Amino acid sequence: MKRLFFVLIAVSLFTTGCGLFGGNQTGKNGELTGVMKRPEWDQPQPYGMVLIPPGSFHMGQNDQDVNYSQVAHNRQITMSAFYMDDTEISNNEYRQFIEAARDTLAANVAQLVYPDTAVWVRDFVFAYNQPLTENYFWHPAFDEYPVVGVNWYAAQEFCRWRTAHYNAYRASIEMPPLPRFRLPTEAEWEYASRGGFEHKIYPWEGPYIRNSKGCFLANFKPGRGDYIADNYEYTCPIRSYWPNDYGLWCMPGNVAEWCEDDFEESGYIYAHDENPVFYDPRYKPDQRVPGGANIRKVIRGGSWKDIGYFLSCGTRTYEYTDTTKSFVGFRCVVTQIGRSGAAAF
């Protein structure tokens, strides 16, 4: 009996002293307290981003489907909160990525991420766009214009670099990492574009592309070729016109924007009704790399060379993953974690 008493004392000292089944790590007096001294979390708002609160909305076409495409059936979905860049990624922001990454990326990857400046002459046959090819990305006159000539894979590399760059700093000050920067899902893009309004055609109130003073509200192609009627012949600075009610600039027009989703005409039918995203099951992970399958990816928002139909919040179209265009750019999002429900906002 005396030997058993000493064994119990030894076990008690071992477990409490070393923290195997409690001790200082999990509270006193044997209470269930969770692991102590965990880092505090209050998600920061990254510079240049705005918070898009959680909610539900009707995603899909709100205007006449003039093409009878039947690719944007209206349905109600629920969205979690996220942060979104308030502008498209600019030439100068993308240049920071290239200068930081060119010495560390493999040669084939470094070649991938440089903007394709030849898009200005390749996209438009018999148009004298050589000055844009020579100057658009490199000249400081265009620093605050949206980067173009970036394919979907390059946009993904930018997101990976931006995540590592941001979290390296947070690690240096002993703070937990931020969720990764990424491209928005198609649903996130449309939800943010609507600015908190249901069933509207454009990101602004009203069914027209001009305001009450007759001024155009976005950078697109008015008429049959009067590009300059909206004040800009091609792309415009990333903070032009007016932001929507979430504080997002140039969601419609200027440049169309890459999304995360694969494009499929019937994708809306299969996607979930909470934070939907669609990946075509025909493609395997090893095909979703540069040089793999050429996959159709959703682009949203219309661009400077598109007619007004493409400015609609519900209009969707696509480009292939390895495609570079003079009218396609992107912006990033970050998931907001640790809060669930509108009451937290």
N, C-alpha and C positions, 0 to 999 in steps of 0.2 A: 504493500500500500504506500509506504514511504517512497519507494522507487518510482511508482506511478505519479506521485505528487511532484517529484523533481523533474520528470519527463514533461509534464504539463507546463511547469514553469519555464522550462527551456524552450518548448515550442512557442509559448506565449511571447517570450523575449525575442525569439527569432522572427516571428511574423510581424510583431509590432515594430521591432527595431529596424528590420530591413524593408518593411513596407510591402511584403509579399501579398498579404491579404488585408491590407488596410494601412494602419500607421499614419504617418504625417501626410501622405499623399492623398488620402481620401477622407480626412476629417477625424474628429476625436470621438471617443466614447462609442465606437462601433457603429455610428450612424452612416447611412447612405447619403453621401454628399456630392458624388461625382468627383472627377479628377480635379484637384485643386491647382491654382496658379496657371490656369489656361489663359492665353492671350485674349485681351479684349478686342471686340470687333465692332467697328462702326465704319461701314464701307465709304471710302472717299469718292468724291465725284471727280473723275479725271478731267484735266484741263481741256477745255474745248468741247466738253460733252454736256448734255442735258438729261435729266431724269424723265423717263416716260413711265407714268404710273401704271399699275395693273388695272385691268378692266376687261370688258367684253365688247364686241362690236360685230356688225354684219360685214363680213369680208366678201368681196366680189363686185361684179359690175353693177353700177348704179345708174348708168345711162344706157341708151340704145346700143345693142351689140351690132354695130354697123357692118361688121364683117360676117355676122352670123357664125362666129367661130365657136361659141359654146364652150369656152375654156375657162370661164370665171363665174361659175354658178354661185349665187349669193347664199351664204350660210353664216350662222352665228358661231363665234368662237371666243374663247377666253385666253387672255394674255397675261403673263407674269411681267413684273417690272424690269426695266433695263435702262441702261444709259446708251445714248446715241450721239455720235459726232454731230454738232450743230451745223456743220458744213461738209461738203464733199472734201476729200483729201486733196490738198493743194500740191502744186508742183514743188513748192519749197519744203513742205512737210515730207513729201516722198523723197526729195533730195537728201534730207537728213537720214532717212533709212538707207539709201544707197551708200552714202559716205561712211556710215557706221558699219555696214554689213559687207562692203566689197572686199575687205581684207580678210574676212573670216569665212565667207561663203566659198564653197567649191566653185571652180571656174564655170562649170555648166549651169549651176544655180545662179551665179552672179550675172551670167548672160541673160538668164530668164527674167530677172527682175528689172532690168533697164527698160524704160518706156520705149516703145517702137515709134520713133519719130517719123517714120515713113508713112504712117497711116494717113497723114494729111494729103499726100499725093495719091496713095493707093485707093483710098475710099472714094475719091471724086475724079473720074477720068475727065480730061480736057478742062481742068480748073487749075488756075495758077496759084497753088498753095505752097510753093517752095519756100517762101519766107516763113511760113509757120513750121515747116519741117526743120528749117535751119535754126529757128529761134524759140519756138513755143516752150520747150521744156527747160532750155539752158539759160535764156536771157532773163535778167531780173525784172524786166517789164511784165513778165508773166508769172511771177512768184505766187501771186494770190489767185491764180486761175486754177481750175480743177485739173489734176493730172489725167491724161488720157494715154492711149496706146499701151495699156496695162491689161494683160489677160487675167483670167480668174485665178490661175495658179500664182501669178505674181502678187495679186491682192492677198492671197492666203499667206504667202511668205512675209508680206508686210505685217499682217496681223501677228504672226509668230514672233517676228522681231520686236514689235511694239510691246507684246506681252513680256518678253524676256527683259527688255530695256526698262520697263516700268517696275517689274518685280525685283530686278537686281537692286534698284534703289531701296525698295521697301525692305529687302533682306538686310541691307546695310544699316538700317535703323531698327532692325529687329522687330519688324512688323510682318504679320501674316500676308501671304500673297493675294493679289486681286485675281478674280476669275479672268480667264483669258479674253483678250480682244479677238473679235471674229467678225465675219460678214453677217449682216442681219438675215434672218429668215424672211421669206416672202411675206409672211403674215406680220412679222415685226415691222417690216418696211411700210406696209399698207396701214397698219394701226397707227404708227407714228406720223405718217403722212396726213392722215385725217385730222390730226390735232385735237382729238377728243370729240369730234362731231360724227354723228351717225348719218348714213344714207346721203352723203353729199358727193357731188361729182368731183370736185377739185379740193385741194387743201385749204382753200379760202371759202368764206361763206358766199353763197350765190351761185347760179348756174352759168356765169359768163366768164370769159377770159380777160375782160377789161374791167376796171373799176368804174365808179360813177363819173370820174373825170375823163374817161376814155383811154386811160393808160393801160397797157398790157401788164399782166400780173406775173409773167414768167418769160423765160428765154426759150423761144421755139420758132417755128417757121410759119409766120402769118401769111395768108394768101397763097399764091402759087410760086413765090420766089422772092417776096419782099422781106428778106431776112432782117434787114436793118430797122423794120417798122417797130420792133420791140426794144430798140436802142442798141442792140448788139448784133453784129454780123455773124459771129460764130460763138464760141464760149464767152462767158462773162465772169468777172470776179466772184469768188465763192460767197460773198455777202452782198448780193445784189437783190433788187426788188424788196419783198417784205417777208419776214419769217412767219411760219404758221403759229398757232396758239401754243404749241409746245416749244417754240423758239428755234425751229429748224429752218434753215435757209435752203432755197432752191431744191426742195423735194421734187417738184415738177420742173421739167425743163433743164436747161444748161447741159448736163450730161446725164444719160441714163446710168443706173447704178447696179453693180453686180449684187446678187443675193446668194444665199447658201443653197437654196433648193435646186434640185434637178427640175427641168421643165418637162411636164407631161400634160397633154391636153386634158386628161381626166384626173390629174393629180389631186384636185380639190375633193374628189369623191373618196379617196383613200386616206387622206391625211386626217389626223386626230382633230377633235374639236377643242383641245387645250394645247396651246403652243405648237400648232401644227408645223411640220416640215416634211418635205417629200424627197426621198432618195429612190431613184429607179432601181428596182431589185435586179434588173438585168446586168448591172455592173458590179463587179467585185471590188474590194478595197484596193487590190494591186492594180486595178485599171484606173483608179482615181489619182493618178500621179502624172506629172509631166511626161509626155510620150506614150501614155496609156490610151485608154479609150477617149474619143472626142465626144464629150458629153454636152448635151444642151443644158445651159444654166439660165435661170430666170434673171432678166434685167427689168428694172422698174423705173418709172418716172418720166420717160420720154427725154428728148434732148433738143439741142439748138437746131437740129436739122429735121425735126419731126413736126408733123401737123398737130393741131390741138387735141385730137382724139387721144394721143398717147400721154397727155398730161393728166388724164383722169386717174383718180386714186385706184380704181379697180382694173385698169387696163394692164395686161401682162404680155410680155413677149420674151424672146430669148436670144442668146448668142452662144456659140460653142466655147468650151473651156479654154482652148488654145487660141482664140480669136482676139486680135487687138483692133480697136476701132478709135477713130477720132471723136467719137461721141459717147463713149462708155467710160465711166470712172467708178468710184466706190466711196463708201464711208463705213466706219466700224461701229460695233455695239459691244457692250459688256453686260452680262447678266447681273441683276441686282439680287444678292442673296441675303438670307437671314431675316427677310420680312415676307409675310404672306397675307394678302388681303388689303383692301382699300383703306381699312381703318388705321393701318400703320402709317398712312401718308397724310 
